[in-house]
Amino acid sequence: MKAKSINALIGYSIAIGTLGFFTRMIEGIDLLTLVFFRALLAGLFILGFLMLTRKTDQMIPQNIALLLVNAICQGGMMVTFIWAILNTSIANTVVLNHTAPIFAIFFSKIFLRETIRNSTLVSIAISFLGMLLLIDFSEFSMQSSTAFGDMMALASGICFAGSMVSGKVLTRTNSSAGITFWQMAFTTAALLPFIQMPSAAVLLPAAFPLIGLGCIATGLSYVLFMIGVKNLDAQVVLIVPTIGLIFPVVGAWLIYGELLSITSISGSVLILIGVFVSQLNLGNMFPARQRQLQPSSVSKII
């Protein structure tokens, strides 16, 4: 089951990696309207899939209150991440968004009572270093002019961790497709009052990238993500998708013939090592203390 979850998270990384490709092809649509269409099309994609496979019973919600919290976190991540891209550098966005595994550790400890493993801390450190090598870290700088974008990037990491932890609980009573459907339904309903419907002249050229953004980069990717969440500890779920940072590097090499630098190779190797270490058991950071038996307890056992 672990292998299935890891494969699903790798699939999520590939699907979510198309986000930038489709987004760059869309012009003339404001942020909230773009996220609205993204969520709407993702929800319709999942609904169509469940209808075709005759599994619409998976849409019956369980624990509606937690589903709402999960949807707020997921929708918040979608909005804040794009806000970050528009208001700060790509380097700042990537670095601050990838603080999500750190927040996931605290959330899983507080809400899921998971024991923090040493392997988790080591893997986060290794994969984070790999991520810094892959991006152009020289462009990372905290300035007053980018403060809003930086806060949005950090908020997207927090929302991502919150969505994952709440989703982990929801997978006990809801299907992965059902959770994602309700994430998109709540997000669509929440954004409806704020959209500015674009004209046909703007909407028609954007039809293809919007469909790709909704169906592949959102609907498919989030379903795969929830499948991955189900059978892995929450504290390591967000480490595996860092593999997604490697795909653009490899793609540029295979498709465009770009040379791989020592830095990009080193960063890719470190990320793979980090993901591998996250699956090891290196003991616990806070091992549970063994309770000493009182004399009276011992006598009862004897």
C-alpha positions as CSV (number, residue, x, y, z in Angstrom):
1,M,0.0,0.0,0.0
2,K,2.9,2.3,0.7
3,A,4.2,1.8,-2.9
4,K,0.8,2.7,-4.3
5,S,0.8,5.9,-2.2
6,I,4.3,6.9,-3.3
7,N,3.5,6.2,-7.0
8,A,0.3,8.3,-6.6
9,L,2.3,11.2,-5.1
10,I,4.8,10.9,-8.0
11,G,1.9,11.0,-10.4
12,Y,0.6,14.1,-8.6
13,S,4.0,15.8,-9.0
14,I,3.9,15.2,-12.8
15,A,0.3,16.3,-13.1
16,I,0.7,19.5,-11.0
17,G,3.9,20.2,-12.9
18,T,1.7,21.2,-15.9
19,L,0.3,24.1,-13.8
20,G,2.8,26.6,-15.1
21,F,2.5,25.4,-18.7
22,F,-1.2,25.9,-18.9
23,T,-1.3,29.1,-16.8
24,R,1.2,30.8,-19.0
25,M,-1.1,30.2,-22.0
26,I,-4.0,32.1,-20.4
27,E,-4.3,35.8,-20.9
28,G,-6.9,38.4,-19.9
29,I,-8.4,36.5,-16.9
30,D,-8.0,37.9,-13.4
31,L,-6.7,35.8,-10.5
32,L,-10.0,34.9,-8.7
33,T,-11.8,34.1,-12.0
34,L,-8.9,31.9,-13.1
35,V,-9.0,29.9,-9.8
36,F,-12.9,29.8,-10.1
37,F,-12.6,28.1,-13.6
38,R,-9.8,25.9,-12.4
39,A,-11.9,24.6,-9.5
40,L,-15.1,24.4,-11.6
41,L,-13.6,22.4,-14.4
42,A,-11.8,20.1,-11.9
43,G,-15.0,19.4,-10.1
44,L,-16.8,18.6,-13.4
45,F,-13.9,16.4,-14.5
46,I,-14.2,14.3,-11.3
47,L,-18.0,14.3,-11.5
48,G,-17.9,13.0,-15.0
49,F,-15.4,10.3,-14.1
50,L,-17.5,9.1,-11.2
51,M,-20.6,9.0,-13.4
52,L,-18.9,7.1,-16.1
53,T,-17.6,4.5,-13.6
54,R,-20.9,4.4,-11.8
55,K,-19.3,5.4,-8.5
56,T,-21.3,8.5,-7.7
57,D,-21.9,7.0,-4.2
58,Q,-18.4,8.1,-3.4
59,M,-19.6,11.7,-3.6
60,I,-21.8,11.3,-0.5
61,P,-20.0,13.5,2.1
62,Q,-19.0,12.3,5.5
63,N,-17.9,14.8,8.2
64,I,-19.1,17.9,6.4
65,A,-17.5,20.3,8.9
66,L,-14.0,18.9,8.3
67,L,-14.6,18.8,4.6
68,L,-15.3,22.5,4.8
69,V,-12.0,23.1,6.7
70,N,-10.2,21.0,4.1
71,A,-11.8,22.9,1.2
72,I,-10.8,26.3,2.8
73,C,-7.2,25.2,3.1
74,Q,-7.1,23.8,-0.4
75,G,-8.8,26.8,-2.0
76,G,-6.6,29.1,0.1
77,M,-3.5,27.4,-1.2
78,M,-4.7,27.7,-4.8
79,V,-5.3,31.5,-4.4
80,T,-2.3,32.4,-2.3
81,F,0.1,30.4,-4.5
82,I,-0.9,32.4,-7.6
83,W,-0.9,35.6,-5.7
84,A,2.7,34.8,-4.6
85,I,3.8,34.2,-8.2
86,L,2.3,37.5,-9.3
87,N,3.8,39.5,-6.4
88,T,7.3,38.0,-5.7
89,S,10.1,36.1,-7.5
90,I,9.8,32.5,-8.5
91,A,12.6,31.7,-6.1
92,N,10.8,33.3,-3.1
93,T,7.6,31.5,-4.1
94,V,9.2,28.1,-4.3
95,V,11.3,28.4,-1.2
96,L,8.5,29.7,1.1
97,N,5.9,27.3,-0.4
98,H,8.2,24.4,0.3
99,T,8.1,25.2,4.1
100,A,4.9,23.0,3.9
101,P,6.6,19.8,5.1
102,I,7.8,21.7,8.2
103,F,4.3,22.9,9.1
104,A,3.0,19.4,8.3
105,I,5.3,18.0,11.1
106,F,3.7,20.3,13.7
107,F,0.1,19.8,12.4
108,S,0.5,16.0,12.4
109,K,2.0,16.1,15.9
110,I,-0.8,18.3,17.2
111,F,-3.9,17.0,15.4
112,L,-2.9,13.4,14.5
113,R,-0.7,12.6,17.5
114,E,2.0,11.3,15.2
115,T,5.4,10.7,16.7
116,I,8.1,12.8,14.9
117,R,10.7,10.5,13.4
118,N,14.3,11.4,13.0
119,S,14.1,10.2,9.4
120,T,11.5,12.8,8.7
121,L,13.7,15.7,10.0
122,V,16.7,14.4,8.1
123,S,14.8,13.9,4.8
124,I,13.3,17.4,5.0
125,A,16.7,18.9,5.5
126,I,18.2,17.0,2.6
127,S,15.3,17.6,0.2
128,F,15.2,21.3,1.1
129,L,18.9,21.6,0.3
130,G,18.3,19.8,-3.0
131,M,15.5,22.3,-3.8
132,L,17.7,25.2,-3.1
133,L,20.3,23.9,-5.5
134,L,17.7,23.3,-8.2
135,I,16.2,26.8,-8.2
136,D,18.2,30.0,-8.8
137,F,18.7,30.7,-5.1
138,S,20.6,33.9,-6.0
139,E,17.3,35.5,-6.8
140,F,15.9,34.8,-3.3
141,S,15.7,38.0,-1.3
142,M,13.3,39.3,1.3
143,Q,12.4,42.9,0.4
144,S,9.6,45.3,1.4
145,S,8.5,45.4,-2.3
146,T,7.9,41.7,-2.3
147,A,6.5,41.4,1.3
148,F,2.9,40.7,0.2
149,G,4.0,38.1,-2.3
150,D,6.3,36.5,0.3
151,M,3.5,36.3,2.9
152,M,1.2,34.7,0.3
153,A,3.9,32.1,-0.6
154,L,4.3,31.3,3.1
155,A,0.5,31.1,3.5
156,S,0.3,28.7,0.6
157,G,2.7,26.4,2.4
158,I,0.6,26.6,5.6
159,C,-2.6,26.0,3.7
160,F,-1.0,23.0,1.8
161,A,0.0,21.4,5.1
162,G,-3.5,22.1,6.6
163,S,-5.2,20.6,3.5
164,M,-3.0,17.5,3.7
165,V,-3.5,16.8,7.5
166,S,-7.3,17.4,7.3
167,G,-7.4,15.3,4.2
168,K,-5.6,12.5,6.0
169,V,-8.4,12.3,8.5
170,L,-11.1,12.5,5.8
171,T,-9.7,9.6,3.9
172,R,-10.8,7.4,6.7
173,T,-14.5,7.9,5.8
174,N,-14.4,9.5,2.3
175,S,-13.0,8.4,-1.0
176,S,-10.1,10.4,-2.6
177,A,-12.3,11.4,-5.6
178,G,-15.1,12.4,-3.2
179,I,-12.8,14.6,-1.1
180,T,-11.4,16.3,-4.1
181,F,-14.9,16.9,-5.6
182,W,-16.1,18.7,-2.5
183,Q,-12.8,20.7,-2.3
184,M,-13.6,22.0,-5.8
185,A,-17.3,22.4,-5.1
186,F,-16.7,24.6,-2.0
187,T,-14.0,26.6,-3.7
188,T,-16.2,27.3,-6.7
189,A,-19.1,28.4,-4.6
190,A,-16.9,30.6,-2.4
191,L,-15.4,32.4,-5.4
192,L,-18.6,32.8,-7.4
193,P,-19.4,36.3,-6.1
194,F,-16.0,37.6,-6.9
195,I,-15.5,36.5,-10.5
196,Q,-15.4,38.8,-13.5
197,M,-16.8,36.8,-16.4
198,P,-14.4,37.3,-19.4
199,S,-15.7,38.0,-22.9
200,A,-16.0,35.3,-25.5
201,A,-13.0,36.9,-27.3
202,V,-10.9,36.2,-24.2
203,L,-12.5,32.9,-23.1
204,L,-12.4,31.0,-26.4
205,P,-8.6,31.2,-26.9
206,A,-8.2,30.2,-23.3
207,A,-10.5,27.2,-23.5
208,F,-7.8,24.6,-24.1
209,P,-5.4,25.7,-21.3
210,L,-8.3,26.2,-18.9
211,I,-9.4,22.6,-19.6
212,G,-5.9,21.4,-19.0
213,L,-5.5,23.5,-15.9
214,G,-8.8,22.2,-14.5
215,C,-8.7,18.5,-15.5
216,I,-5.0,17.6,-15.4
217,A,-3.2,20.2,-13.2
218,T,-6.0,20.2,-10.6
219,G,-8.6,17.4,-10.9
220,L,-6.3,14.5,-11.7
221,S,-3.4,15.8,-9.6
222,Y,-5.5,16.4,-6.4
223,V,-7.2,13.0,-6.7
224,L,-3.7,11.3,-6.9
225,F,-2.6,13.4,-4.0
226,M,-5.4,12.3,-1.8
227,I,-4.7,8.6,-2.8
228,G,-1.1,9.2,-1.6
229,V,-2.2,10.8,1.6
230,K,-4.3,7.8,2.6
231,N,-1.6,5.3,3.4
232,L,1.4,7.4,4.4
233,D,2.1,9.2,7.6
234,A,1.2,12.8,7.3
235,Q,4.6,14.0,8.3
236,V,6.2,12.5,5.2
237,V,3.5,13.0,2.6
238,L,4.7,16.4,1.5
239,I,8.3,15.3,1.1
240,V,7.6,12.9,-1.7
241,P,6.2,15.5,-4.1
242,T,9.5,17.4,-4.0
243,I,10.4,15.0,-6.8
244,G,8.3,17.2,-9.0
245,L,11.1,19.8,-9.0
246,I,13.3,17.3,-10.9
247,F,10.9,16.9,-13.9
248,P,11.4,20.4,-15.4
249,V,15.2,19.9,-15.2
250,V,15.0,16.5,-16.9
251,G,12.4,17.8,-19.4
252,A,14.6,20.7,-20.4
253,W,17.5,18.2,-21.0
254,L,15.4,15.7,-23.0
255,I,13.3,18.1,-25.0
256,Y,15.4,21.2,-25.5
257,G,18.9,19.6,-25.1
258,E,19.8,21.9,-22.2
259,L,23.0,20.8,-20.5
260,L,22.6,19.5,-16.9
261,S,24.8,21.5,-14.5
262,I,26.6,20.0,-11.6
263,T,24.3,22.0,-9.3
264,S,21.1,20.7,-10.9
265,I,22.4,17.1,-10.8
266,S,23.4,17.5,-7.2
267,G,20.1,19.0,-6.3
268,S,18.1,16.2,-8.0
269,V,20.2,13.5,-6.3
270,L,19.7,15.2,-2.9
271,I,15.9,15.3,-3.4
272,L,15.8,11.6,-4.3
273,I,17.9,10.8,-1.3
274,G,15.6,12.9,0.9
275,V,12.5,11.0,-0.4
276,F,14.3,7.7,0.2
277,V,15.3,8.7,3.8
278,S,11.7,9.7,4.6
279,Q,10.7,6.1,4.2
280,L,13.3,4.8,6.7
281,N,12.9,4.3,10.4
282,L,15.7,6.1,12.2
283,G,14.0,6.2,15.5
284,N,11.9,9.0,17.0
285,M,12.8,12.5,17.9
286,F,10.7,12.3,21.1
287,P,10.7,8.6,22.0
288,A,7.9,7.5,24.3
289,R,9.0,7.0,27.8
290,Q,8.5,3.5,29.1
291,R,6.2,3.6,32.1
292,Q,7.7,2.1,35.2
293,L,5.4,-0.4,36.9
294,Q,4.6,0.3,40.5
295,P,5.2,-2.4,43.0
296,S,1.5,-2.9,43.5
297,S,1.1,-3.3,39.7
298,V,3.8,-5.9,39.6
299,S,2.2,-7.9,42.3
300,K,-1.1,-7.9,40.5
301,I,0.6,-9.2,37.3
302,I,2.3,-12.0,39.3
